[in-house]
């Protein structure tokens, strides 16, 4: 029995709360109309039965004691309105409309800027790609230059070594020429000495041939015979 009453109470509570849960949100769809009077009180006669909210006014003076404000309309008519309905700023609806117009104008102006921004971004991408390509080319050129410098350095060292070898070879050649000349002179001198020695030996032989017989004495018996 207790469970029955408990369930019944919960069902009643849900039925009472559910309309509030599913209720739609709404706003009062109406405009405020303010009457304009000839003087600063509600006893004065009405010159305009209803100025719609948002009407533009020129404020001439304001009386805090009476709570009315002296105003002038665009058509030149003057009158008094309750100060509580007079604002120095446009109503929210007008401000919203003005804001929407401003947004539309800014949006219209921003479209070319957005297009320019898009083009600048595309150009920036293209420039970044070009910079990347140029950076790669620069790196390759630097590597090639370094290789050329190494080769050039090697060639210079080789040329210097060749030059030194040529100079040394020339010095050796000169030495060989001197040695050849000395050898030729020694050979000629040897030939001359050989000839002189040979001639001396011949002369000496002739002299000995002529002198030795004269030096040997002859036997006497031989002479008597």
KETI-395628 format. One record per residue (C-alpha): residue in three letters; x, y, z. Coordinates in pm, whole numbers, padded with zeros to 5 digits, always signed. Layout:
BEGIN
AlaXYZ ...
***
This chain:
BEGIN
Unk+00000+00000+00000 Unk+00285+00232+00085 Unk+00446+00165-00252 Unk+00120+00248-00429 Unk+00089+00589-00262 Unk+00459+00660-00320 Unk+00429+00584-00692 Unk+00113+00792-00716 Unk+00285+01090-00554 Unk+00580+01065-00793 Unk+00344+01047-01094 Unk+00156+01356-00979 Unk+00481+01545-00928 Unk+00602+01454-01276 Unk+00269+01561-01432 Unk+00294+01898-01257 Unk+00658+01958-01349 Unk+00657+01831-01711 Unk+00470+02130-01863 Unk+00730+02363-01720 Unk+01005+02145-01865 Unk+00866+02133-02219 Unk+00742+02496-02226 Unk+00882+02710-02514 Unk+01066+03036-02456 Unk+00908+03353-02600 Unk+00921+03738-02592 Unk+00658+04009-02590 Unk+00617+04119-02952 Unk+00509+04480-02913 Unk+00637+04836-02933 Unk+00599+05107-02676 Unk+00396+05413-02773 Unk+00450+05722-02554 Unk+00200+06014-02565 Unk+00343+06367-02596 Unk+00171+06643-02395 Unk+00163+07019-02406 Unk+00306+07056-02055 Unk+00518+06878-01795 Unk+00238+06684-01629 Unk-00019+06416-01699 Unk-00294+06678-01669 Unk-00184+06861-01982 Unk-00349+06774-02310 Unk-00195+06520-02548 Unk-00057+06662-02871 Unk+00061+06328-03005 Unk-00114+06009-02898 Unk+00180+05777-02939 Unk+00547+05820-03030 Unk+00683+05475-03112 Unk+00985+05359-02917 Unk+01305+05447-03099 Unk+01175+05782-03234 Unk+01458+06033-03268 Unk+01416+06343-03046 Unk+01591+06667-02970 Unk+01610+06718-02594 Unk+01549+07082-02507 Unk+01531+07057-02126 Unk+01460+06816-01844 Unk+01261+06877-01526 Unk+01352+06630-01252 Unk+01083+06757-01019 Unk+00797+06694-01260 Unk+00963+06394-01422 Unk+00902+06529-01773 Unk+01142+06624-02054 Unk+01085+06900-02308 Unk+01156+06762-02658 Unk+01130+06859-03025 Unk+01046+06620-03306 Unk+01203+06616-03651 Unk+00901+06794-03798 Unk+00951+07080-03549 Unk+00667+06995-03310 Unk+00749+07036-02941 Unk+00602+06871-02634 Unk+00667+06693-02307 Unk+00737+06327-02249 Unk+00787+06132-01925 Unk+01161+06134-01861 Unk+01160+05759-01793 Unk+01086+05702-02162 Unk+01356+05937-02290 Unk+01703+05789-02344 Unk+02019+05949-02469 Unk+02113+05631-02651 Unk+01914+05448-02920 Unk+01698+05155-02817 Unk+01842+04806-02838 Unk+01645+04726-03154 Unk+01783+05030-03335 Unk+02131+04965-03203 Unk+02102+04605-03318 Unk+01986+04717-03662 Unk+02267+04970-03678 Unk+02513+04707-03561 Unk+02386+04468-03828 Unk+02429+04739-04091 Unk+02780+04803-03963 Unk+02853+04430-03969 Unk+02719+04403-04323 Unk+02929+04702-04431 Unk+03238+04561-04263 Unk+03168+04219-04411 Unk+03130+04376-04754 Unk+03456+04565-04704 Unk+03629+04263-04559 Unk+03559+04042-04862 Unk+03827+04209-05077 Unk+04058+04205-04776 Unk+03987+03836-04724 Unk+04059+03777-05092 Unk+04381+03975-05060 Unk+04467+03779-04746 Unk+04405+03453-04931 Unk+04621+03569-05222 Unk+04894+03684-04982 Unk+04886+03347-04809 Unk+04913+03170-05144 Unk+05197+03400-05246 Unk+05360+03335-04910 Unk+05337+02960-04970 Unk+05490+03008-05315 Unk+05767+03224-05170 Unk+05833+02968-04897 Unk+05866+02699-05163 Unk+06101+02922-05362 Unk+06305+02992-05047 Unk+06321+02618-04977 Unk+06432+02551-05336 Unk+06689+02832-05326 Unk+06817+02705-04991 Unk+06866+02359-05144 Unk+07038+02511-05448 Unk+07260+02719-05220 Unk+07357+02408-05023 Unk+07440+02218-05342 Unk+07643+02511-05476 Unk+07831+02538-05148 Unk+07911+02165-05163 Unk+08024+02198-05525 Unk+08235+02503-05437 Unk+08393+02315-05148 Unk+08468+02022-05380 Unk+08612+02258-05642 Unk+08825+02426-05378 Unk+08955+02088-05264 Unk+09031+01988-05624 Unk+09189+02326-05691 Unk+09396+02294-05375 Unk+09508+01946-05482 Unk+09591+02073-05830 Unk+09789+02362-05688 Unk+09982+02128-05462 Unk+10042+01893-05755 Unk+10154+02183-05974 Unk+10389+02302-05702 Unk+10530+01950-05665 Unk+10569+01920-06044 Unk+10743+02255-06052 Unk+10979+02145-05776 Unk+11042+01814-05955 Unk+11108+01996-06283 Unk+11348+02226-06108 Unk+11520+01929-05942 Unk+11524+01744-06274 Unk+11679+02047-06442 Unk+11941+02060-06168 Unk+12013+01689-06215 Unk+12030+01742-06589 Unk+12280+02020-06543 Unk+12480+01796-06310 Unk+12472+01516-06569 Unk+12588+01757-06840 Unk+12876+01870-06619 Unk+12965+01508-06547 Unk+12950+01424-06916 Unk+13175+01718-06996 Unk+13417+01613-06723 Unk+13407+01254-06852 Unk+13480+01373-07204 Unk+13771+01583-07083 Unk+13908+01291-06878 Unk+13875+01058-07177 Unk+14053+01305-07402 Unk+14322+01350-07140 Unk+14355+00971-07102 Unk+14386+00932-07478 Unk+14650+01204-07488 Unk+14843+01042-07204 Unk+14821+00702-07371 Unk+14949+00848-07698 Unk+15230+01028-07520 Unk+15322+00716-07325 Unk+15317+00506-07642 Unk+15527+00754-07831 Unk+15768+00772-07539 Unk+15796+00394-07534 Unk+15871+00387-07907 Unk+16133+00659-07874 Unk+16279+00482-07578 Unk+16295+00158-07777 Unk+16468+00331-08067 Unk+16714+00491-07832 Unk+16786+00162-07663 Unk+16829-00007-07998 Unk+17086+00249-08105 Unk+17264+00291-07776 Unk+17294-00063-07642 Unk+17507-00201-07931 Unk+17751+00078-07882 Unk+17779+00004-07517 Unk+17867-00365-07564 Unk+18256-00411-07636 Unk+18367-00613-07937 Unk+18596-00927-07900 Unk+18962-00891-08027 Unk+18994-01233-08183 Unk+18722-01153-08399 Unk+18893-00838-08511 Unk+19225-01030-08608 Unk+19041-01279-08803 
***
